[in-house]
Amino acid sequence: MGIFTRLYAEKESVFVQGNGQYDLEVIGEPRRQKYLEALCGGYSIKGSKQEVVAKLHYENGNPSDKYAIRVVVNGGTVGYLLPDKARLYRKKIEKAGQDGIIVSCKARIVGGKKAWLFKKINFNVWIDLPIEKL
């Protein structure tokens, strides 16, 4: 492995199985609607319920929240954990001795429905990660 490969390689990732509830909300999706639309194949009459894998990345340099956790799907940012959940997540990961590790989990993209002639319902992302049980 070359020096640049090591410098830019993604940190180790571990998959965490959730409870199937998809009850952890992701915020910030309104600014990422074009990307979410592309992931789901566009808006439709029925809307979307797309199952994906999300990766949770520390974003220490975030000027809005130094404890931010960025949610990434297929290499693109789809949003962030709520600030209180991000802090709890970090505490749990740190306590487990895995500070900074990238956790992967199941996620669900929902919405993307054409409601009326010019009305669309935004895409939203929910992740299946029981933070309290990490």
N, CA, C and O atoms as a DFTB+ gen file, in Angstrom:
536 C
 N C O
     1  1       0.860      -1.180       0.000
     2  2       0.000       0.000       0.000
     3  2       0.898       1.233       0.000
     4  3       1.792       1.354       0.837
     5  1       0.658       2.151      -0.944
     6  2       1.457       3.367      -1.036
     7  2       1.067       4.389       0.020
     8  3       0.027       4.272       0.669
     9  1       1.921       5.393       0.178
    10  2       1.682       6.413       1.201
    11  2       0.379       7.171       0.953
    12  3      -0.341       7.478       1.903
    13  1       0.064       7.477      -0.304
    14  2      -1.168       8.216      -0.577
    15  2      -2.401       7.360      -0.345
    16  3      -3.439       7.869       0.077
    17  1      -2.297       6.073      -0.616
    18  2      -3.410       5.170      -0.352
    19  2      -3.706       5.145       1.141
    20  3      -4.865       5.178       1.552
    21  1      -2.655       5.086       1.946
    22  2      -2.854       5.077       3.403
    23  2      -3.410       6.406       3.891
    24  3      -4.268       6.433       4.773
    25  1      -2.926       7.513       3.325
    26  2      -3.375       8.830       3.773
    27  2      -4.847       9.066       3.462
    28  3      -5.557       9.682       4.256
    29  1      -5.313       8.578       2.306
    30  2      -6.664       8.880       1.869
    31  2      -7.625       7.703       1.982
    32  3      -8.790       7.814       1.600
    33  1      -7.155       6.601       2.495
    34  2      -8.032       5.434       2.655
    35  2      -9.067       5.725       3.736
    36  3      -8.790       6.427       4.709
    37  1     -10.241       5.183       3.550
    38  2     -11.303       5.345       4.539
    39  2     -10.940       4.561       5.794
    40  3     -10.369       3.473       5.720
    41  1     -11.280       5.133       6.949
    42  2     -11.045       4.436       8.203
    43  2     -11.827       3.130       8.224
    44  3     -12.747       2.915       7.436
    45  1     -11.431       2.272       9.146
    46  2     -12.115       0.992       9.299
    47  2     -13.607       1.223       9.535
    48  3     -14.001       2.169      10.217
    49  1     -14.416       0.354       8.968
    50  2     -15.861       0.467       9.106
    51  2     -16.414      -0.815       9.705
    52  3     -15.947      -1.911       9.397
    53  1     -17.402      -0.666      10.556
    54  2     -18.067      -1.813      11.155
    55  2     -19.574      -1.652      10.945
    56  3     -20.115      -0.557      11.096
    57  1     -20.241      -2.746      10.597
    58  2     -21.691      -2.706      10.388
    59  2     -22.394      -3.023      11.701
    60  3     -22.061      -4.000      12.372
    61  1     -23.364      -2.196      12.063
    62  2     -24.159      -2.405      13.273
    63  2     -25.594      -2.710      12.858
    64  3     -26.231      -1.926      12.155
    65  1     -26.084      -3.847      13.299
    66  2     -27.461      -4.259      12.993
    67  2     -28.416      -3.563      13.955
    68  3     -28.233      -3.625      15.170
    69  1     -29.415      -2.912      13.420
    70  2     -30.420      -2.246      14.241
    71  2     -31.563      -3.174      14.587
    72  3     -31.488      -4.386      14.385
    73  1     -32.628      -2.579      15.116
    74  2     -33.793      -3.355      15.541
    75  2     -34.921      -3.353      14.504
    76  3     -36.005      -3.877      14.762
    77  1     -34.664      -2.761      13.330
    78  2     -35.668      -2.725      12.270
    79  2     -36.696      -1.621      12.412
    80  3     -37.676      -1.589      11.668
    81  1     -36.487      -0.713      13.356
    82  2     -37.455       0.356      13.600
    83  2     -37.224       1.619      12.761
    84  3     -38.163       2.381      12.530
    85  1     -36.012       1.844      12.311
    86  2     -35.688       3.051      11.537
    87  2     -36.235       4.295      12.235
    88  3     -36.948       5.097      11.632
    89  1     -35.892       4.441      13.509
    90  2     -36.464       5.533      14.288
    91  2     -35.480       6.646      14.632
    92  3     -35.789       7.516      15.447
    93  1     -34.301       6.626      14.022
    94  2     -33.333       7.683      14.261
    95  2     -33.374       8.645      13.077
    96  3     -32.986       8.304      11.960
    97  1     -33.846       9.833      13.348
    98  2     -34.052      10.846      12.313
    99  2     -32.732      11.446      11.840
   100  3     -31.812      11.659      12.630
   101  1     -32.657      11.710      10.562
   102  2     -31.545      12.439       9.965
   103  2     -32.064      13.836       9.646
   104  3     -33.193      13.996       9.183
   105  1     -31.232      14.848       9.898
   106  2     -31.638      16.227       9.598
   107  2     -30.780      16.781       8.464
   108  3     -29.710      16.253       8.161
   109  1     -31.265      17.846       7.849
   110  2     -30.520      18.520       6.796
   111  2     -30.821      18.030       5.390
   112  3     -30.149      18.435       4.441
   113  1     -31.818      17.166       5.235
   114  2     -32.131      16.632       3.908
   115  2     -32.673      17.672       2.929
   116  3     -32.462      17.518       1.726
   117  1     -33.370      18.736       3.387
   118  2     -33.904      19.680       2.402
   119  2     -32.852      20.242       1.443
   120  3     -33.160      20.535       0.288
   121  1     -31.612      20.393       1.917
   122  2     -30.550      20.904       1.047
   123  2     -29.971      19.827       0.140
   124  3     -29.149      20.123      -0.728
   125  1     -30.387      18.598       0.329
   126  2     -29.817      17.480      -0.427
   127  2     -30.866      16.736      -1.254
   128  3     -30.687      15.560      -1.571
   129  1     -31.943      17.409      -1.597
   130  2     -33.043      16.772      -2.313
   131  2     -32.635      16.262      -3.691
   132  3     -33.091      15.197      -4.106
   133  1     -31.797      16.989      -4.403
   134  2     -31.376      16.550      -5.750
   135  2     -30.617      15.227      -5.656
   136  3     -30.830      14.331      -6.473
   137  1     -29.733      15.101      -4.665
   138  2     -28.977      13.860      -4.506
   139  2     -29.899      12.712      -4.096
   140  3     -29.793      11.608      -4.631
   141  1     -30.793      12.969      -3.158
   142  2     -31.742      11.939      -2.720
   143  2     -32.662      11.524      -3.866
   144  3     -32.984      10.345      -4.016
   145  1     -33.077      12.485      -4.664
   146  2     -33.916      12.184      -5.832
   147  2     -33.171      11.255      -6.791
   148  3     -33.751      10.307      -7.320
   149  1     -31.891      11.531      -7.012
   150  2     -31.089      10.687      -7.903
   151  2     -30.935       9.271      -7.332
   152  3     -30.997       8.292      -8.075
   153  1     -30.734       9.167      -6.018
   154  2     -30.604       7.853      -5.386
   155  2     -31.872       7.013      -5.540
   156  3     -31.809       5.793      -5.686
   157  1     -33.026       7.687      -5.505
   158  2     -34.311       6.976      -5.517
   159  2     -34.948       6.892      -6.899
   160  3     -36.021       6.308      -7.051
   161  1     -34.312       7.458      -7.883
   162  2     -34.858       7.377      -9.237
   163  2     -35.942       8.402      -9.517
   164  3     -36.750       8.215     -10.427
   165  1     -35.970       9.476      -8.753
   166  2     -36.917      10.561      -9.007
   167  2     -38.171      10.508      -8.156
   168  3     -38.381       9.580      -7.376
   169  1     -39.000      11.532      -8.328
   170  2     -40.282      11.623      -7.635
   171  2     -41.293      10.734      -8.354
   172  3     -41.179      10.504      -9.558
   173  1     -42.273      10.242      -7.620
   174  2     -43.302       9.401      -8.240
   175  2     -44.627       9.572      -7.513
   176  3     -44.679      10.156      -6.430
   177  1     -45.678       9.070      -8.102
   178  2     -47.013       9.140      -7.499
   179  2     -47.042       8.367      -6.178
   180  3     -47.646       8.817      -5.204
   181  1     -46.392       7.211      -6.150
   182  2     -46.387       6.383      -4.939
   183  2     -45.333       6.820      -3.928
   184  3     -45.433       6.477      -2.750
   185  1     -44.324       7.572      -4.365
   186  2     -43.238       7.956      -3.479
   187  2     -42.211       6.842      -3.373
   188  3     -42.275       5.845      -4.093
   189  1     -41.280       7.023      -2.479
   190  2     -40.169       6.086      -2.362
   191  2     -40.069       5.506      -0.963
   192  3     -40.454       6.135       0.023
   193  1     -39.549       4.309      -0.902
   194  2     -39.200       3.662       0.357
   195  2     -37.967       2.824       0.043
   196  3     -38.033       1.598      -0.049
   197  1     -36.849       3.510      -0.118
   198  2     -35.600       2.911      -0.587
   199  2     -34.734       2.474       0.596
   200  3     -34.438       3.272       1.486
   201  1     -34.331       1.202       0.598
   202  2     -33.436       0.673       1.628
   203  2     -31.995       0.854       1.154
   204  3     -31.655       0.464       0.037
   205  1     -31.149       1.444       1.999
   206  2     -29.753       1.702       1.662
   207  2     -28.879       1.429       2.889
   208  3     -29.381       1.146       3.976
   209  1     -27.585       1.519       2.695
   210  2     -26.644       1.430       3.809
   211  2     -26.051       2.823       4.000
   212  3     -25.596       3.455       3.047
   213  1     -26.062       3.283       5.236
   214  2     -25.513       4.595       5.580
   215  2     -24.223       4.408       6.365
   216  3     -24.073       3.450       7.123
   217  1     -23.301       5.336       6.173
   218  2     -22.070       5.371       6.959
   219  2     -22.072       6.653       7.774
   220  3     -22.426       7.722       7.278
   221  1     -21.673       6.526       9.033
   222  2     -21.658       7.667       9.951
   223  2     -20.226       8.138      10.146
   224  3     -19.379       7.401      10.651
   225  1     -19.968       9.373       9.740
   226  2     -18.623       9.949       9.787
   227  2     -18.552      11.076      10.813
   228  3     -19.453      11.913      10.881
   229  1     -17.494      11.100      11.605
   230  2     -17.232      12.252      12.464
   231  2     -16.951      13.446      11.567
   232  3     -16.284      13.313      10.541
   233  1     -17.456      14.605      11.946
   234  2     -17.149      15.830      11.210
   235  2     -16.699      16.886      12.222
   236  3     -17.418      17.839      12.522
   237  1     -15.496      16.683      12.730
   238  2     -14.959      17.540      13.785
   239  2     -14.789      18.989      13.363
   240  3     -14.841      19.880      14.210
   241  1     -14.588      19.246      12.090
   242  2     -14.381      20.602      11.605
   243  2     -15.656      21.350      11.264
   244  3     -15.590      22.446      10.707
   245  1     -16.810      20.792      11.583
   246  2     -18.081      21.442      11.265
   247  2     -18.229      22.711      12.101
   248  3     -18.231      22.633      13.330
   249  1     -18.353      23.884      11.460
   250  2     -18.441      25.139      12.222
   251  2     -19.734      25.278      13.030
   252  3     -19.782      26.060      13.980
   253  1     -20.768      24.541      12.672
   254  2     -22.042      24.627      13.394
   255  2     -22.068      23.741      14.629
   256  3     -22.752      24.049      15.605
   257  1     -21.315      22.628      14.588
   258  2     -21.342      21.671      15.694
   259  2     -20.078      20.828      15.651
   260  3     -19.908      20.002      14.755
   261  1     -19.190      21.036      16.619
   262  2     -17.917      20.309      16.610
   263  2     -18.079      18.824      16.893
   264  3     -17.120      18.065      16.758
   265  1     -19.279      18.394      17.284
   266  2     -19.549      16.981      17.529
   267  2     -20.405      16.356      16.425
   268  3     -20.955      15.270      16.606
   269  1     -20.516      17.032      15.300
   270  2     -21.409      16.596      14.219
   271  2     -21.057      15.206      13.704
   272  3     -19.890      14.822      13.622
   273  1     -22.113      14.462      13.359
   274  2     -21.980      13.159      12.719
   275  2     -22.692      13.244      11.373
   276  3     -23.911      13.409      11.308
   277  1     -21.917      13.129      10.307
   278  2     -22.428      13.220       8.943
   279  2     -22.903      11.845       8.486
   280  3     -22.235      10.840       8.731
   281  1     -24.057      11.802       7.821
   282  2     -24.633      10.557       7.312
   283  2     -24.392      10.514       5.799
   284  3     -24.816      11.403       5.061
   285  1     -23.700       9.453       5.357
   286  2     -23.291       9.318       3.961
   287  2     -23.922       8.065       3.358
   288  3     -23.897       6.994       3.965
   289  1     -24.488       8.207       2.162
   290  2     -25.051       7.076       1.417
   291  2     -24.453       7.097       0.011
   292  3     -24.506       8.116      -0.678
   293  1     -23.891       5.982      -0.405
   294  2     -23.263       5.860      -1.734
   295  2     -22.261       6.984      -2.002
   296  3     -22.173       7.485      -3.123
   297  1     -21.520       7.372      -0.992
   298  2     -20.472       8.368      -1.146
   299  2     -20.910       9.812      -1.025
   300  3     -20.060      10.702      -1.025
   301  1     -22.202      10.081      -0.920
   302  2     -22.699      11.447      -0.817
   303  2     -23.380      11.716       0.515
   304  3     -24.021      10.829       1.080
   305  1     -23.243      12.920       1.010
   306  2     -23.872      13.311       2.271
   307  2     -25.371      13.464       2.078
   308  3     -25.821      14.144       1.155
   309  1     -26.152      12.820       2.965
   310  2     -27.609      12.956       2.916
   311  2     -28.137      13.742       4.115
   312  3     -29.314      14.102       4.140
   313  1     -27.296      14.013       5.101
   314  2     -27.712      14.777       6.267
   315  2     -26.815      14.507       7.461
   316  3     -25.681      14.046       7.328
   317  1     -27.364      14.812       8.642
   318  2     -26.617      14.696       9.895
   319  2     -27.509      14.115      10.981
   320  3     -28.736      14.190      10.905
   321  1     -26.873      13.536      11.989
   322  2     -27.634      13.151      13.179
   323  2     -28.019      14.414      13.930
   324  3     -27.313      15.421      13.873
   325  1     -29.137      14.355      14.631
   326  2     -29.511      15.464      15.510
   327  2     -28.373      15.695      16.498
   328  3     -27.734      14.728      16.914
   329  1     -28.092      16.944      16.891
   330  2     -26.952      17.220      17.775
   331  2     -26.925      16.394      19.062
   332  3     -25.862      15.908      19.448
   333  1     -28.059      16.223      19.731
   334  2     -28.053      15.444      20.968
   335  2     -27.759      13.972      20.698
   336  3     -27.094      13.318      21.502
   337  1     -28.245      13.446      19.579
   338  2     -27.965      12.056      19.208
   339  2     -26.497      11.887      18.795
   340  3     -25.889      10.853      19.070
   341  1     -25.936      12.899      18.139
   342  2     -24.529      12.844      17.735
   343  2     -23.627      12.785      18.969
   344  3     -22.657      12.028      18.994
   345  1     -23.943      13.570      19.975
   346  2     -23.137      13.553      21.206
   347  2     -23.251      12.208      21.915
   348  3     -22.249      11.660      22.376
   349  1     -24.465      11.676      22.001
   350  2     -24.673      10.381      22.629
   351  2     -23.935       9.287      21.851
   352  3     -23.297       8.419      22.446
   353  1     -24.026       9.334      20.533
   354  2     -23.339       8.370      19.664
   355  2     -21.836       8.409      19.934
   356  3     -21.207       7.368      20.124
   357  1     -21.267       9.610      19.951
   358  2     -19.828       9.755      20.184
   359  2     -19.424       9.193      21.551
   360  3     -18.398       8.524      21.668
   361  1     -20.222       9.462      22.572
   362  2     -19.919       8.942      23.909
   363  2     -19.909       7.422      23.921
   364  3     -19.026       6.803      24.514
   365  1     -20.898       6.824      23.262
   366  2     -20.995       5.360      23.219
   367  2     -19.809       4.753      22.459
   368  3     -19.241       3.750      22.894
   369  1     -19.440       5.354      21.335
   370  2     -18.327       4.848      20.532
   371  2     -17.012       5.014      21.294
   372  3     -16.167       4.118      21.288
   373  1     -16.846       6.159      21.947
   374  2     -15.636       6.406      22.735
   375  2     -15.533       5.415      23.898
   376  3     -14.462       4.869      24.163
   377  1     -16.644       5.189      24.582
   378  2     -16.670       4.246      25.701
   379  2     -16.299       2.835      25.244
   380  3     -15.684       2.078      25.996
   381  1     -16.671       2.484      24.014
   382  2     -16.345       1.171      23.457
   383  2     -14.892       1.100      22.973
   384  3     -14.439       0.054      22.508
   385  1     -14.165       2.218      23.085
   386  2     -12.768       2.242      22.659
   387  2     -12.580       2.318      21.163
   388  3     -11.528       1.935      20.652
   389  1     -13.579       2.804      20.452
   390  2     -13.544       2.856      18.988
   391  2     -13.708       4.285      18.468
   392  3     -14.295       4.493      17.406
   393  1     -13.203       5.253      19.195
   394  2     -13.372       6.655      18.826
   395  2     -12.962       6.904      17.377
   396  3     -11.845       6.574      16.979
   397  1     -13.857       7.480      16.600
   398  2     -13.589       7.835      15.217
   399  2     -13.893       6.761      14.198
   400  3     -13.811       7.021      12.998
   401  1     -14.242       5.557      14.636
   402  2     -14.537       4.480      13.686
   403  2     -15.772       4.850      12.860
   404  3     -16.664       5.552      13.338
   405  1     -15.810       4.380      11.646
   406  2     -16.974       4.619      10.792
   407  2     -17.935       3.453      10.976
   408  3     -17.595       2.301      10.704
   409  1     -19.129       3.766      11.439
   410  2     -20.165       2.756      11.632
   411  2     -21.101       2.788      10.435
   412  3     -21.539       3.853      10.000
   413  1     -21.401       1.609       9.909
   414  2     -22.390       1.470       8.845
   415  2     -23.644       0.857       9.439
   416  3     -23.573       0.041      10.358
   417  1     -24.792       1.256       8.908
   418  2     -26.059       0.693       9.364
   419  2     -27.077       0.816       8.242
   420  3     -26.845       1.506       7.250
   421  1     -28.193       0.148       8.408
   422  2     -29.268       0.265       7.426
   423  2     -29.924       1.639       7.546
   424  3     -29.985       2.231       8.624
   425  1     -30.406       2.120       6.416
   426  2     -31.130       3.389       6.382
   427  2     -32.277       3.255       5.397
   428  3     -32.285       2.377       4.534
   429  1     -33.231       4.136       5.548
   430  2     -34.398       4.124       4.662
   431  2     -34.652       5.556       4.182
   432  3     -34.743       6.491       4.978
   433  1     -34.761       5.698       2.873
   434  2     -35.127       6.987       2.284
   435  2     -36.602       6.898       1.934
   436  3     -37.021       6.011       1.189
   437  1     -37.379       7.812       2.470
   438  2     -38.823       7.819       2.227
   439  2     -39.244       9.186       1.689
   440  3     -38.511      10.167       1.811
   441  1     -40.417       9.232       1.100
   442  2     -40.941      10.483       0.553
   443  2     -40.804      10.501      -0.951
   444  3     -40.930       9.471      -1.613
   445  1     -40.542      11.687      -1.488
   446  2     -40.384      11.799      -2.926
   447  2     -41.670      11.581      -3.690
   448  3     -41.677      11.064      -4.807
   449  1     -42.749      11.985      -3.065
   450  2     -44.066      11.748      -3.667
   451  2     -44.573      12.994      -4.391
   452  3     -44.452      14.116      -3.899
   453  1     -45.136      12.765      -5.561
   454  2     -45.827      13.841      -6.275
   455  2     -47.235      13.904      -5.704
   456  3     -48.025      12.979      -5.890
   457  1     -47.549      14.985      -5.013
   458  2     -48.849      15.078      -4.360
   459  2     -49.905      15.685      -5.284
   460  3     -50.969      15.097      -5.479
   461  1     -49.621      16.834      -5.842
   462  2     -50.532      17.491      -6.763
   463  2     -49.739      17.939      -7.968
   464  3     -48.579      17.563      -8.132
   465  1     -50.342      18.717      -8.788
   466  2     -49.714      19.135     -10.031
   467  2     -48.288      19.657      -9.830
   468  3     -47.364      19.192     -10.497
   469  1     -48.100      20.614      -8.924
   470  2     -46.774      21.189      -8.702
   471  2     -46.256      20.932      -7.291
   472  3     -45.226      21.486      -6.907
   473  1     -46.935      20.119      -6.526
   474  2     -46.570      19.850      -5.131
   475  2     -45.800      18.545      -5.026
   476  3     -46.234      17.513      -5.538
   477  1     -44.658      18.600      -4.362
   478  2     -43.850      17.403      -4.120
   479  2     -43.566      17.284      -2.634
   480  3     -43.366      18.285      -1.946
   481  1     -43.551      16.060      -2.149
   482  2     -43.199      15.797      -0.763
   483  2     -41.714      15.421      -0.736
   484  3     -41.281      14.522      -1.455
   485  1     -40.944      16.118       0.099
   486  2     -39.502      15.903       0.173
   487  2     -39.132      14.480       0.562
   488  3     -39.916      13.747       1.165
   489  1     -37.917      14.121       0.197
   490  2     -37.322      12.874       0.643
   491  2     -36.800      13.085       2.061
   492  3     -36.289      14.157       2.384
   493  1     -36.925      12.076       2.895
   494  2     -36.388      12.096       4.249
   495  2     -35.609      10.812       4.483
   496  3     -35.866       9.794       3.840
   497  1     -34.655      10.865       5.408
   498  2     -33.822       9.709       5.705
   499  2     -33.961       9.350       7.181
   500  3     -33.914      10.213       8.058
   501  1     -34.134       8.053       7.432
   502  2     -34.209       7.502       8.782
   503  2     -33.210       6.363       8.856
   504  3     -33.089       5.580       7.913
   505  1     -32.494       6.261       9.967
   506  2     -31.528       5.180      10.089
   507  2     -31.911       4.209      11.189
   508  3     -32.588       4.555      12.158
   509  1     -31.457       2.994      11.003
   510  2     -31.773       1.897      11.919
   511  2     -30.541       1.637      12.803
   512  3     -29.785       0.691      12.580
   513  1     -30.366       2.492      13.796
   514  2     -29.198       2.400      14.679
   515  2     -29.652       2.696      16.100
   516  3     -29.889       3.853      16.450
   517  1     -29.774       1.660      16.920
   518  2     -30.189       1.881      18.306
   519  2     -29.016       2.426      19.134
   520  3     -28.299       1.656      19.774
   521  1     -28.824       3.733      19.123
   522  2     -27.673       4.353      19.790
   523  2     -27.590       3.961      21.271
   524  3     -26.505       3.701      21.789
   525  1     -28.722       3.922      21.931
   526  2     -28.717       3.629      23.371
   527  2     -28.132       2.251      23.664
   528  3     -27.660       2.007      24.774
   529  1     -28.158       1.347      22.682
   530  2     -27.691      -0.019      22.913
   531  2     -26.309      -0.296      22.338
   532  3     -25.860      -1.442      22.345
   533  1     -25.623       0.738      21.839
   534  2     -24.277       0.540      21.280
   535  2     -23.316       0.116      22.376
   536  3     -22.134      -0.101      22.110
